[in-house]
């Protein structure tokens, strides 16, 4: 991609939305409380407005998100990255709509509801989304601010 012309805002937004819908995995970074800063890859479901992730309730990621809901997500390779800053809300398995759990399992190929371990779901609402490929796309990388799509 080096040397490619920067994408315009419409193309970048279209590419980003396509990635959010089609990718299966992302990186989840949580704050340092109570167990220290933590980074882990997880599968997700994007519903057009929020991400749904699931992780063992006893995991560092789960404990951190229950203590501090701020989260950073990353999708794609370093030369075509999407960065999301958001807020996570816990969703207990018992409170998860059957169709949402089914959609998560279908999209990710993994159903935490049937795993022997107790899993915690989190609904992550994006507050800021950025996307860029190369340094020539740093200008205009903000696609969402304060939870609102730009453009």
N, C-alpha and C positions, 0 to 999 in steps of 0.2 A: 504494500500500500504506500510505501514511501514514494513521494513525488506526486501522488494523486491529488487532484484539485479538491479543496474542501467541499463537503456536501452543503447544500443550502438547508435552511431550517425545515422545510417541508420534507425533504428526503431524509434528513437526520431523524425527524420525529417519526416518520413512517418506518424507517429501519429499526428504531428503538422499540416501537410498539410491537413490531414483528418479532423481535428478540424476546420481549417480555412474554409474548404469547407462546412462542415455540420452544424456547430453552426449557430445560428440566431442572438444572442445578445452578446454584449460585453460592457465593461466599457470604457468610454471615459474621459480622464483627460486632461484639458486644463490649460494653464498658467493663471497667475493672472491679466493680462491686457486685457481689461479695467475693468472687473467686479470681479476680485478675482479668486483664484484657484477654479476650479469647477470639479466635478466628477458626471457623469450621465450615466445610462444604455441606450443604443440605439441598434436598430437592424441594420444589415449590410448585404452587399453583397460582397463576395470575388470573384474576377474574375481571380485569379491565379497570379496577380501581384499587385493589389491594393484593398483597401476596399472602398466601397461606403456607406456613412451614410447620413441621412437626419434629420434635426431638425428645429423647427420653426426659422425663420430668426430673430425674436426678442429675442430668448433665450440667456442666458448667454454663452452657449457653442458656438453658432454661432458668437456672438459678439467677444468672445475671439479668436476663430479661424481666424476670419477676421482680427484681430489686430496682432496676432502672430500665424503662421501656425504650430508651433511645437505641437505635440500631443502624448500622451501615451495611448495605448489600452491594455486591459487585458481581456483574455478569460479563461474560465474554473474555477474550484474550486481551492482553495489555495494549494491543494496537487496534482495538475496536471495543472499547470498554463502556459499560453503563454503570454508573455509581448512583446508588439510591440512599438517601438519608430518610429515616422514617421513625415511626413510633409503633411499638408492638403491644397488642392487647392479647392476654391469655384467653384461650377458648378451650374449655374442658371437653374431652371426647364425648361425654354425655350430652353436652350442649351443642355439638356440631350437627348440623342438619345432615340427614342421611345422604342426600344428593350431593352435598358439598364434600363429604367424606369419600363418596364414590368417585366424584370428579377428580379429587386429589389422587386417589389410588390409581385411577385410569391414566392420568397424565404422568405420574411419577413411576409407576410400576411397583409401588410399595404402599401397603395399607397398614398404618400404625395401629389401627383398631383391632387387627387380628394378631398382632405381635404379642408375645407373652409379657413383655416389659410395659410398664405404664408410660405412655407418651403424653406430652403436652403440645397442643397446637397453639400457634400464635398467628394472629392476623396483623400484618404489617401494613400500615397506611403510609404511603410515601409523602414526604413534605417537600423534598427536593430531588430532582432527577437530572443527572448530567450525562452526556455522551460525547465521545470524541474518538478519533482514530489516530491522528498525528498532531503534532504541535500546531499545524495550520488550522486545526479545528478547535483549538482552545477557546478562541473567541466564539461566542454563541453556543457554548457547551451546555448552558442551562436550558433545560426543556420544561422543567416544572419548578415553581417556587411557591412556598407556602401552601402546598397541596393543589395548586392550580396549574394546568398545562399552559404553556406560553404559546402565542402565535395562533 
